[in-house]
Amino acid sequence: MIDVSEQINSVRRQVGSRTIEAGEARTVVVSQTYPAATEDLWDACTNPERIPRWFSPVTGELKLGGRYQVEGNAGGTVERCDPPKSFAATWEFNGQTSWIEVRLTPEGDERTRFELEHIALVNDEGLAFWDLYGPGAVGLGWDLALIGLTLHFASGGEQVDPKAVEAWGMSEEGKRFISLASEKWRDANVESGFATPEGAQAAADRTTAFYTGAEAPQEG
């Protein structure tokens, strides 16, 4: 379905921190360059008729101040919109609110870098979750979304079969991708200074086990 090594190396993964109006936050950033003009990539990310070709269906009003809902996932409010450069929205799921920012940057003719930053407030619950699973808990989900976007553009904008992608994720190749991407998030976690190498490895192991359906390794 996709070249695992090429996709792993095509994606840039970063972990950091920033201060937002609501307080101190940690950030997970994932980015990849696509063979598309900025306007085309913007359309793929914001057109409700096109989004389901590579991502889950999104309903609601995809405009400034509008409410949206990702099928089977988060919902929220569009807080900023600057077409075709960027948009920001709340990401509300399971009683928790975080934020996403999507930025598109032209990189020459018919090439654009997609960058998504997922921002979560630093609190006791969030820190406990981070210590347990690390940035890969969020990062791997966006890694898998970028596969859909990669396949969408590789096919000339055709519909990506969600069942085929789901099945691939549970195949040996899919599990290899998840394991390799999890290692990248482990490294980013260590580089950020938020975790020791041992702690980052343990968190990555738990996240890999969750995404692959394997049993998490026992501690001690």
C-alpha positions in Angstrom: 0.0 0.0 0.0 2.8 2.4 0.9 6.6 2.3 1.2 7.1 2.1 4.9 10.7 3.4 5.0 9.9 6.3 2.6 6.9 7.4 4.6 8.8 7.2 7.9 11.6 9.3 6.6 9.3 11.8 4.8 7.6 12.9 8.0 9.2 15.3 10.5 8.2 14.8 14.1 8.8 17.3 16.9 7.9 17.7 20.6 8.0 21.0 22.4 6.2 23.5 24.6 4.6 26.9 24.3 2.5 29.3 26.2 -1.1 29.9 25.0 -3.9 32.0 26.4 -5.1 29.1 28.5 -1.7 28.5 30.1 1.5 26.4 29.6 1.2 23.6 27.0 3.1 20.8 25.4 3.1 20.4 21.7 3.3 17.5 19.2 4.2 18.6 15.6 4.0 16.4 12.5 4.8 17.6 9.0 5.2 16.3 5.5 5.7 17.8 2.0 3.1 16.9 -0.7 3.2 17.2 -4.5 0.4 19.7 -4.6 -0.1 23.5 -4.9 -1.0 25.2 -1.7 -4.6 25.9 -2.8 -5.0 22.2 -3.7 -3.7 21.0 -0.3 -5.9 23.6 1.4 -8.9 22.2 -0.4 -8.0 18.6 0.6 -7.9 19.7 4.3 -11.0 22.0 4.4 -13.5 20.9 1.7 -16.0 18.6 3.6 -16.7 16.7 0.3 -13.0 16.0 -0.2 -11.9 15.3 3.4 -13.5 11.8 3.5 -11.4 10.8 0.5 -8.4 10.5 2.9 -9.6 11.2 6.4 -12.8 10.5 8.5 -15.9 12.4 7.4 -16.3 15.8 9.0 -19.7 17.5 9.5 -20.6 21.0 10.7 -19.6 24.5 9.6 -15.9 24.6 8.5 -15.6 28.3 8.8 -14.5 30.9 11.4 -16.5 30.4 14.5 -18.2 27.2 13.1 -18.6 24.0 15.0 -17.3 20.7 13.5 -17.4 17.0 14.3 -15.0 14.3 13.1 -16.9 11.1 12.7 -16.0 8.8 15.6 -13.5 11.2 17.0 -13.1 14.8 18.2 -15.2 17.9 17.6 -14.6 21.6 18.2 -14.7 25.2 17.1 -12.8 26.8 14.3 -11.0 29.7 16.1 -8.8 31.0 13.3 -8.8 30.7 9.5 -6.5 32.3 7.0 -6.9 30.5 3.6 -4.9 29.0 2.1 -2.2 29.3 4.7 -3.5 28.1 8.1 -6.4 27.4 10.4 -6.7 26.6 14.1 -9.5 24.9 16.1 -10.3 23.4 19.4 -10.0 19.6 19.6 -12.6 18.3 22.1 -12.6 14.6 22.9 -13.6 12.5 25.9 -14.3 15.5 28.1 -10.9 17.1 27.4 -10.0 20.1 25.2 -6.8 20.6 23.3 -6.0 22.6 20.2 -4.8 21.9 16.6 -3.1 24.3 14.2 -2.6 23.4 10.6 -0.1 25.5 8.5 0.6 25.2 4.8 3.9 26.5 3.4 4.7 26.5 -0.4 8.0 24.7 -1.2 8.6 25.5 -4.9 6.3 24.7 -7.8 3.4 22.4 -7.0 4.9 21.4 -3.6 3.5 22.3 -0.2 4.5 21.4 3.3 1.6 20.4 5.6 2.3 21.0 9.3 0.0 20.1 12.1 0.6 21.1 15.7 -1.4 19.5 18.5 -1.4 21.5 21.7 -2.4 20.3 25.1 -2.3 22.1 28.4 0.1 21.0 31.1 -1.9 19.7 34.1 -1.7 16.7 36.5 -3.9 14.5 34.3 -2.1 15.4 31.1 1.3 14.9 32.6 0.3 11.5 34.0 -0.9 10.4 30.5 2.3 11.8 28.9 4.5 9.9 31.4 2.6 6.7 30.6 2.3 6.9 26.8 4.5 9.8 25.6 3.9 12.0 22.6 3.3 9.0 20.3 -0.2 8.5 21.8 -1.2 11.6 19.8 1.6 11.6 17.2 0.9 8.1 15.9 -2.7 9.0 15.2 -1.6 11.9 13.0 1.1 9.7 11.4 -1.7 7.4 10.2 -3.7 10.3 9.0 -0.8 11.5 6.9 -0.6 8.1 5.2 -4.2 8.7 4.0 -3.2 12.1 2.7 -0.1 10.6 1.0 -2.2 7.9 -0.7 -4.8 10.5 -1.8 -2.2 12.6 -3.6 -0.4 9.6 -5.0 -3.6 8.5 -6.7 -4.3 11.9 -8.2 -6.9 12.8 -5.6 -8.9 9.6 -5.6 -10.8 8.1 -2.7 -8.7 6.1 -0.2 -10.4 2.9 0.9 -10.7 3.3 4.7 -11.2 -0.5 5.2 -8.1 -1.2 3.2 -6.1 1.2 5.3 -7.4 -0.2 8.5 -6.6 -3.7 7.4 -3.1 -2.6 6.4 -2.6 -1.1 9.8 -3.0 -4.6 11.3 -0.8 -6.3 8.7 2.9 -7.0 9.4 3.8 -4.0 7.2 1.4 -1.8 9.1 2.7 -2.9 12.4 6.3 -2.3 11.3 5.3 1.3 10.3 3.7 1.8 13.7 6.8 0.5 15.5 9.2 2.6 13.5 7.1 5.8 13.9 6.8 5.1 17.6 10.6 4.9 17.8 10.7 8.3 16.1 8.3 9.8 18.7 10.4 8.2 21.5 13.5 10.0 20.1 11.6 13.3 19.9 10.4 12.8 23.5 14.0 12.4 24.7 15.2 15.4 22.6 12.6 17.6 24.1 13.9 16.9 27.6 10.5 15.8 28.9 11.6 12.2 29.4 14.7 10.1 30.2 15.7 7.6 27.5 14.4 4.8 29.8 11.1 6.6 30.4 10.6 7.5 26.8 11.3 3.9 25.8 8.7 2.5 28.2 6.1 5.0 27.1 6.8 4.2 23.4 6.5 0.4 24.2 3.0 1.0 25.7 1.9 3.1 22.8 3.1 0.7 20.2 1.3 -2.1 22.0 -1.9 -0.1 22.0 -1.8 0.7 18.3 -0.8 -2.8 17.2 -3.1 -4.7 19.6 -0.2 -6.4 21.3 0.1 -6.9 25.0 2.1 -4.2 26.7 5.4 -5.3 28.3 5.2 -5.8 32.1 7.2 -3.5 34.3 9.6 -4.5 37.0 
